[in-house]
Amino acid sequence: MGISLGASNLWIESDSTTALAWIHGKENVPWSVFKSLRKIQQGLQMLTCWKATHIYREGNTPADLAAAYQSSRGETNLNPSHI
């Protein structure tokens, strides 16, 4: 999304230490998310500068609420059109 908005620098915050390890290449990635992660990594290569850091769930309330809302709808979209 940041790239499509013209960003050249991006800071990703996640409460998932596993997802961060995947992005940084520190853990093996399961096949179920490999394709999505590859798209993320290709997008990051287009940026001038990026970093991905951990944030505690309590500090990530807006994203947590959005995820809870989406899961309550009973549908999942792992590849939104804007990514």
C-alpha positions as a Markdown table, in Angstrom:
| # | Residue | x | y | z |
|---|---|---|---|---|
| 1 | Met | 0.0 | 0.0 | 0.0 |
| 2 | Gly | 2.8 | 2.4 | 0.9 |
| 3 | Ile | 4.5 | 1.9 | -2.5 |
| 4 | Ser | 1.2 | 2.5 | -4.4 |
| 5 | Leu | 0.9 | 5.8 | -2.5 |
| 6 | Gly | 4.3 | 6.9 | -3.7 |
| 7 | Ala | 6.3 | 6.2 | -0.4 |
| 8 | Ser | 10.0 | 5.6 | -0.7 |
| 9 | Asn | 10.5 | 4.9 | 3.0 |
| 10 | Leu | 8.4 | 2.6 | 5.1 |
| 11 | Trp | 8.3 | 1.5 | 8.7 |
| 12 | Ile | 6.3 | -1.7 | 9.4 |
| 13 | Glu | 5.2 | -2.4 | 12.9 |
| 14 | Ser | 3.8 | -5.8 | 13.8 |
| 15 | Asp | 2.9 | -7.6 | 17.0 |
| 16 | Ser | 3.8 | -10.9 | 15.4 |
| 17 | Thr | 7.5 | -11.7 | 16.1 |
| 18 | Thr | 7.1 | -14.7 | 13.8 |
| 19 | Ala | 6.0 | -12.5 | 10.8 |
| 20 | Leu | 8.9 | -10.2 | 11.5 |
| 21 | Ala | 11.4 | -13.1 | 11.6 |
| 22 | Trp | 10.0 | -14.2 | 8.2 |
| 23 | Ile | 10.4 | -10.7 | 6.7 |
| 24 | His | 13.9 | -10.5 | 8.0 |
| 25 | Gly | 14.7 | -14.0 | 6.7 |
| 26 | Lys | 15.5 | -15.4 | 10.2 |
| 27 | Glu | 13.0 | -18.3 | 10.1 |
| 28 | Asn | 11.8 | -20.8 | 7.6 |
| 29 | Val | 8.5 | -19.7 | 6.0 |
| 30 | Pro | 5.6 | -22.2 | 5.7 |
| 31 | Trp | 4.3 | -22.8 | 2.2 |
| 32 | Ser | 0.9 | -21.4 | 3.1 |
| 33 | Val | 2.4 | -17.9 | 3.4 |
| 34 | Phe | 5.4 | -18.2 | 1.1 |
| 35 | Lys | 3.8 | -16.5 | -2.0 |
| 36 | Ser | 2.4 | -13.6 | 0.1 |
| 37 | Leu | 5.7 | -13.1 | 1.8 |
| 38 | Arg | 7.6 | -13.1 | -1.5 |
| 39 | Lys | 5.3 | -10.3 | -2.8 |
| 40 | Ile | 6.1 | -8.3 | 0.4 |
| 41 | Gln | 9.8 | -8.8 | 0.0 |
| 42 | Gln | 9.7 | -7.8 | -3.7 |
| 43 | Gly | 7.8 | -4.6 | -2.7 |
| 44 | Leu | 10.4 | -3.8 | 0.0 |
| 45 | Gln | 13.2 | -4.0 | -2.5 |
| 46 | Met | 11.5 | -1.2 | -4.4 |
| 47 | Leu | 11.9 | 1.2 | -1.4 |
| 48 | Thr | 14.8 | 3.4 | -0.6 |
| 49 | Cys | 14.6 | 2.6 | 3.0 |
| 50 | Trp | 12.5 | 0.3 | 5.2 |
| 51 | Lys | 12.4 | -1.2 | 8.6 |
| 52 | Ala | 10.2 | -3.7 | 10.3 |
| 53 | Thr | 9.9 | -3.7 | 14.1 |
| 54 | His | 8.0 | -5.3 | 16.9 |
| 55 | Ile | 5.2 | -3.4 | 18.7 |
| 56 | Tyr | 3.2 | -4.9 | 21.6 |
| 57 | Arg | -0.4 | -5.7 | 20.8 |
| 58 | Glu | -1.5 | -3.1 | 23.3 |
| 59 | Gly | 0.2 | -0.5 | 21.3 |
| 60 | Asn | -1.2 | -1.8 | 18.1 |
| 61 | Thr | -4.9 | -1.4 | 19.0 |
| 62 | Pro | -6.2 | 0.0 | 15.6 |
| 63 | Ala | -4.7 | -2.9 | 13.7 |
| 64 | Asp | -5.9 | -5.4 | 16.3 |
| 65 | Leu | -9.5 | -4.0 | 16.1 |
| 66 | Ala | -9.4 | -4.1 | 12.3 |
| 67 | Ala | -8.2 | -7.8 | 12.3 |
| 68 | Ala | -10.9 | -8.7 | 14.9 |
| 69 | Tyr | -13.6 | -7.1 | 12.8 |
| 70 | Gln | -12.5 | -8.8 | 9.6 |
| 71 | Ser | -12.3 | -12.3 | 11.3 |
| 72 | Ser | -15.8 | -11.8 | 12.8 |
| 73 | Arg | -17.1 | -11.4 | 9.2 |
| 74 | Gly | -16.1 | -14.9 | 8.4 |
| 75 | Glu | -14.0 | -14.0 | 5.4 |
| 76 | Thr | -10.3 | -13.7 | 4.7 |
| 77 | Asn | -8.5 | -11.8 | 2.1 |
| 78 | Leu | -4.7 | -12.5 | 2.2 |
| 79 | Asn | -4.0 | -10.6 | -1.0 |
| 80 | Pro | -6.0 | -7.4 | -1.0 |
| 81 | Ser | -6.0 | -5.6 | -4.4 |
| 82 | His | -4.1 | -2.6 | -3.1 |
| 83 | Ile | -1.0 | -4.6 | -2.2 |
